Amino acid sequence: MIDFRYHLVSIVAVFLALTVGLVLGTTMLQDPLLNTLKSETSDLREQSDTLRTEKERAEALNEGGDEMAAVFAEDVLDRRLDGTGVVVVSAPGADAEVRTGLESRVEQAGGTVEGHLALADKYIDPDQATFVGELADQLAEGADASGGAGGPYERAAARLAEAVGAVPEDGDGGSGDGGEDGDGGSEEGEGSDEGGGGGIDGEAVLAGFAEAGLLTVEGEPVDAADAVLVVAPATPFPTGASPSPEGEEAEPHGNDAVLPLVAAVGGDAPALLAGDASAAGPGGLIARVRRDGTPVATADAVGRPSGDVAAVLALAEALEDDPGHYGTGEEADGFLPDPPPPAREADETGERTEKTADRRTPQAG
């Protein structure tokens, strides 16, 4: 008969066997296991030290490259943008220091920063899209390009691009050459509204968007853009609910709002979209531009001297040739144009090159 004492002896025997097994296992396996762990830990520590040394060396080389770029920037950029009026457009969330750094390099290259448009968060708010489009239509009433096609941001982009002069001048009474005040060119007679009307009133357009809280204006950007520099946000816009064209991931709504403006200003005037590495990464505006094949130059290493110099060289190249993509991100053609674009020569007035003037002349037919 199985009694309590039998159960007690069985339990004690089981625990005794476990204890003996643990003792034997730890004494027999302790040394080989510890030796293996110590060896692997030592290897990992050596790899970590090697990677840390390489990282520190890479950082030192980058800092040295930036120091060299800062020292020789004036020589490298000399006359690359001579006679070029540049209008700067900042996307919502763009870093102000990055923008001012790029502007200083533009001036080193002989360009003139004519003005700055800073898009507000309200501009890319999905709830404001209808309002943005309606405002664009109102500001275009009575002009050759009244209304416009496309969605609200396409129409707003067209108005803003026209306001700064970054579009082809068509018809007999374009707004660019008839009057320097950006008021449709009607004061001088040549830009009269006969036979279809003149262009939009650039000052009224920018004032309308500014009064609506969609952007702020600095300087005198109306009809001043021989080239346009767009500064991407410091971090990618938040992801929205709309799927990307590939259907693989959600696309930030901010990209859908700003991209039409990037495309519009790059429709005729040379344009550069500049940002840091994050802008060329997932969800970044530069990555979207490169993927869509938008005809503007891009630079994804700004915010440090070498990257800023490369960005201005990219803009200078766009003045002379097809726009390229530069930096360290995917689909970049290289870090900077190779060979660098040539220096430019200003015309008799010292304001615009002959090529720039030709580009802005209305084309017959």
C-alpha positions in Angstrom: 0.0 0.0 0.0 1.3 3.4 -1.0 1.4 5.7 2.0 2.5 9.2 2.7 6.1 8.1 3.5 6.4 6.6 0.0 5.4 9.9 -1.6 7.8 11.8 0.6 10.7 9.6 -0.3 9.8 9.9 -4.0 9.8 13.7 -3.8 13.1 13.8 -2.0 14.6 11.4 -4.5 13.5 13.7 -7.4 15.0 16.8 -5.9 18.2 15.0 -5.0 18.5 13.9 -8.6 18.0 17.4 -9.8 20.6 18.7 -7.4 23.1 16.1 -8.4 22.4 17.0 -12.1 22.9 20.7 -11.6 26.1 20.1 -9.6 27.5 17.8 -12.3 26.4 20.1 -15.1 27.9 23.2 -13.7 31.2 21.6 -12.7 31.6 19.8 -16.1 30.4 22.6 -18.4 31.3 25.7 -16.5 34.8 26.1 -17.8 34.1 25.5 -21.5 31.0 27.6 -21.5 32.6 30.5 -19.7 35.6 30.4 -22.0 33.4 30.5 -25.0 31.4 33.5 -23.6 34.6 35.3 -22.7 36.0 34.8 -26.2 32.9 36.0 -27.9 32.6 39.0 -25.6 36.2 39.9 -26.3 35.6 39.7 -30.1 32.5 41.9 -29.8 34.5 44.4 -27.7 37.2 44.6 -30.3 34.7 45.1 -33.1 32.9 47.8 -31.1 36.2 49.6 -30.5 37.1 49.3 -34.2 33.8 50.7 -35.3 34.0 53.5 -32.8 37.5 54.4 -34.1 36.3 54.4 -37.7 33.3 56.5 -36.7 35.4 59.1 -35.0 37.8 59.1 -38.0 34.9 59.6 -40.4 33.6 62.4 -38.3 37.0 64.1 -38.2 37.3 63.8 -41.9 33.9 65.3 -42.4 34.7 68.2 -40.1 38.0 68.7 -42.0 36.1 68.6 -45.3 33.6 71.2 -44.0 36.5 73.4 -42.8 38.1 73.2 -46.3 34.8 73.8 -48.0 34.3 76.9 -45.9 37.8 78.2 -46.6 37.6 77.7 -50.4 33.8 78.3 -50.8 34.3 81.8 -52.2 36.8 80.6 -54.9 34.7 77.5 -55.7 31.4 79.5 -56.1 33.0 82.5 -57.7 30.6 83.9 -60.4 28.6 80.7 -60.6 25.4 82.6 -60.2 26.4 86.1 -61.5 23.4 88.2 -62.4 20.9 85.6 -61.1 18.0 86.7 -59.0 17.0 83.9 -56.6 13.7 83.6 -54.8 13.8 81.3 -51.7 10.7 79.3 -50.7 10.7 77.5 -47.3 8.4 74.5 -46.8 6.7 74.4 -43.4 9.2 73.1 -40.8 12.3 74.2 -42.8 15.3 75.1 -40.6 15.9 78.8 -40.6 19.6 78.4 -40.1 19.8 76.0 -43.1 18.0 78.6 -45.2 20.2 81.5 -44.2 23.3 79.4 -44.7 22.2 78.6 -48.3 21.3 82.3 -48.9 24.8 83.3 -47.9 26.3 80.8 -50.3 24.0 82.1 -53.1 25.4 85.6 -52.5 29.0 84.2 -52.5 28.3 82.8 -55.9 27.3 86.3 -57.2 23.5 85.7 -57.0 21.0 88.0 -55.3 18.4 86.7 -52.9 15.4 88.8 -54.1 12.9 87.6 -51.5 11.7 84.7 -49.4 8.3 83.0 -49.2 7.8 80.9 -46.0 4.8 78.5 -46.3 2.8 78.2 -43.1 1.5 75.0 -41.5 -1.9 76.2 -42.6 -0.9 75.8 -46.2 -0.5 72.1 -45.9 -3.4 71.5 -43.5 -5.7 69.0 -45.3 -8.7 70.8 -43.9 -7.6 74.0 -45.7 -7.1 72.4 -49.1 -10.5 73.6 -50.5 -9.8 77.1 -49.1 -6.4 77.2 -50.7 -7.8 76.3 -54.1 -10.7 78.8 -53.9 -8.3 81.6 -52.9 -6.0 80.8 -55.9 -9.1 81.0 -58.2 -10.1 84.3 -56.8 -6.7 85.8 -57.1 -6.5 84.7 -60.8 -9.8 86.3 -61.8 -9.4 88.6 -64.8 -5.9 87.3 -65.8 -4.9 85.2 -68.7 -4.4 82.2 -66.5 -7.7 82.6 -64.7 -8.8 79.6 -62.6 -6.4 77.1 -63.8 -6.6 73.3 -64.0 -5.8 70.6 -61.5 -6.4 70.3 -57.8 -6.3 73.1 -55.2 -2.6 72.9 -54.6 -1.8 72.8 -58.3 -3.8 76.0 -58.8 -2.2 77.7 -55.8 1.2 76.6 -57.1 0.5 78.1 -60.5 -0.4 81.5 -58.9 2.6 81.6 -56.7 5.0 80.6 -59.5 3.5 83.3 -61.7 3.8 85.9 -58.9 7.5 85.4 -58.6 8.0 85.1 -62.3 9.1 81.5 -62.4 6.9 80.5 -65.4 7.1 81.0 -69.1 5.7 84.3 -70.3 3.1 83.7 -73.0 0.7 85.8 -75.0 1.3 89.4 -76.0 1.1 91.0 -72.6 3.1 88.9 -70.2 3.6 90.3 -66.7 7.3 89.9 -66.6 8.6 92.6 -69.0 5.8 95.1 -69.3 6.3 96.6 -65.8 8.8 96.0 -63.0 6.2 96.5 -60.3 4.6 93.1 -60.9 1.2 94.7 -61.5 0.4 93.0 -64.8 2.6 95.3 -66.9 -0.2 97.7 -67.9 1.5 101.0 -66.9 4.0 101.0 -69.9 1.5 100.3 -72.6 3.2 97.2 -74.0 1.7 95.1 -71.4 -1.9 96.3 -71.9 -4.9 94.1 -71.4 -6.1 94.4 -75.0 -6.7 91.1 -76.8 -7.0 88.9 -73.7 -5.6 90.7 -70.8 -2.3 90.7 -69.0 -0.8 88.4 -66.4 -1.8 88.3 -62.7 -0.9 90.9 -60.2 2.0 89.3 -58.4 1.9 91.6 -55.4 -1.9 91.0 -54.9 -1.4 87.3 -55.1 1.4 87.2 -52.5 -0.6 89.7 -50.3 -3.7 87.5 -50.6 -1.9 84.4 -49.5 -0.2 86.2 -46.7 -3.4 87.8 -45.4 -5.0 84.4 -45.4 -2.2 83.1 -43.1 -0.9 80.7 -45.7 2.6 82.2 -46.0 4.8 85.1 -45.1 6.8 87.3 -47.5 10.2 88.9 -47.0 12.0 91.1 -49.5 10.7 91.8 -53.0 10.1 88.5 -54.7 7.5 89.6 -57.2 8.6 88.8 -60.7 12.2 88.5 -59.4 12.9 84.8 -59.9 15.6 83.9 -62.4 16.0 80.8 -60.2 14.1 79.4 -57.3 15.6 77.7 -54.2 13.1 75.5 -52.2 14.1 74.4 -48.7 12.6 71.1 -47.6 11.4 70.6 -44.0 13.9 69.7 -41.4 12.0 66.4 -40.8 9.6 64.6 -43.2 6.0 65.6 -42.9 3.8 63.4 -40.8 2.4 60.4 -42.7 -1.2 60.9 -43.9 -3.9 58.5 -44.7 -3.5 58.5 -48.5 -1.6 55.5 -50.0 1.4 56.1 -52.2 1.1 55.5 -55.9 2.7 52.1 -55.4 0.2 51.3 -52.6 3.1 50.2 -50.3 3.0 52.9 -47.7 1.1 56.0 -46.7 2.3 59.3 -48.3 2.6 62.4 -46.1 0.0 64.9 -47.1 2.5 67.7 -46.8 4.4 66.3 -49.7 1.2 66.4 -51.8 0.7 70.0 -50.9 4.3 71.3 -51.5 5.3 69.1 -54.5 3.0 71.0 -56.9 4.8 74.2 -56.0 8.2 72.7 -56.5 7.0 71.4 -59.9 5.5 74.8 -60.8 8.5 76.9 -60.0 10.7 74.4 -61.9 8.5 74.5 -65.0 10.7 77.1 -66.6 13.0 78.8 -64.1 15.9 76.7 -62.9 14.9 75.4 -59.4 16.7 73.5 -56.6 15.0 71.5 -53.8 17.5 71.4 -50.9 17.4 69.5 -47.6 19.3 67.2 -45.4 19.6 63.4 -45.5 16.2 62.9 -43.9 14.6 64.6 -46.9 16.0 61.9 -49.1 14.9 59.1 -46.9 11.5 57.4 -46.5 8.6 59.9 -46.7 11.0 62.8 -47.5 10.2 65.5 -50.0 13.4 65.0 -52.0 12.8 61.3 -52.2 9.4 62.0 -53.6 10.7 64.5 -56.2 13.3 62.0 -57.3 10.9 59.2 -57.5 8.3 61.2 -59.5 10.9 62.6 -61.9 10.0 66.3 -61.1 12.2 68.5 -63.3 14.1 70.2 -60.6 17.6 69.8 -59.1 17.9 68.3 -55.7 20.6 68.4 -53.0 20.3 66.3 -49.8 23.4 67.3 -47.8 22.7 70.9 -46.8 23.2 72.2 -43.3 27.0 71.9 -43.4 29.5 73.9 -45.5 30.4 71.2 -48.0 26.7 70.3 -48.6 25.7 74.0 -49.0 28.5 74.6 -51.5 27.4 71.4 -53.4 23.8 72.7 -53.4 24.7 76.0 -54.9 26.7 74.3 -57.6 23.7 72.1 -58.3 21.6 75.3 -58.8 24.3 76.8 -61.0 24.3 73.6 -63.1 20.5 73.8 -63.5 21.0 77.3 -65.0 23.1 75.8 -67.7 21.9 72.2 -68.2 19.4 69.6 -67.1 18.9 69.5 -63.3 20.8 66.9 -61.4 20.5 65.2 -58.1 23.3 65.5 -55.6 24.2 64.4 -52.0 24.4 61.1 -50.3 20.9 59.7 -50.6 19.4 57.2 -53.0 19.3 58.1 -56.7 21.9 60.8 -56.2 24.2 61.4 -59.2 27.1 62.2 -56.9 27.9 64.5 -54.1 28.3 67.5 -56.4 28.3 68.2 -60.2 31.2 66.7 -62.1 32.6 68.8 -63.7 31.4 71.8 -61.8 29.4 74.4 -63.8 31.3 77.2 -65.3 31.4 80.8 -64.0 28.8 83.1 -65.5 29.2 86.6 -66.9 26.7 89.4 -66.0 25.3 91.5 -68.8 25.9 95.3 -69.2 23.5 96.1 -66.3 25.2 93.6 -64.0 21.9 92.1 -63.2 21.0 89.3 -65.6 23.0 87.1 -68.0 22.1 86.9 -71.6 20.8 83.4 -71.2 18.5 84.5 -68.4 17.1 87.3 -70.4 16.5 85.0 -73.4 14.8 82.5 -71.2 12.4 85.1 -69.9 11.5 86.6 -73.3 8.0 85.7 -74.5 8.1 83.1 -77.3 6.1 83.8 -80.4 3.3 81.3 -81.3 
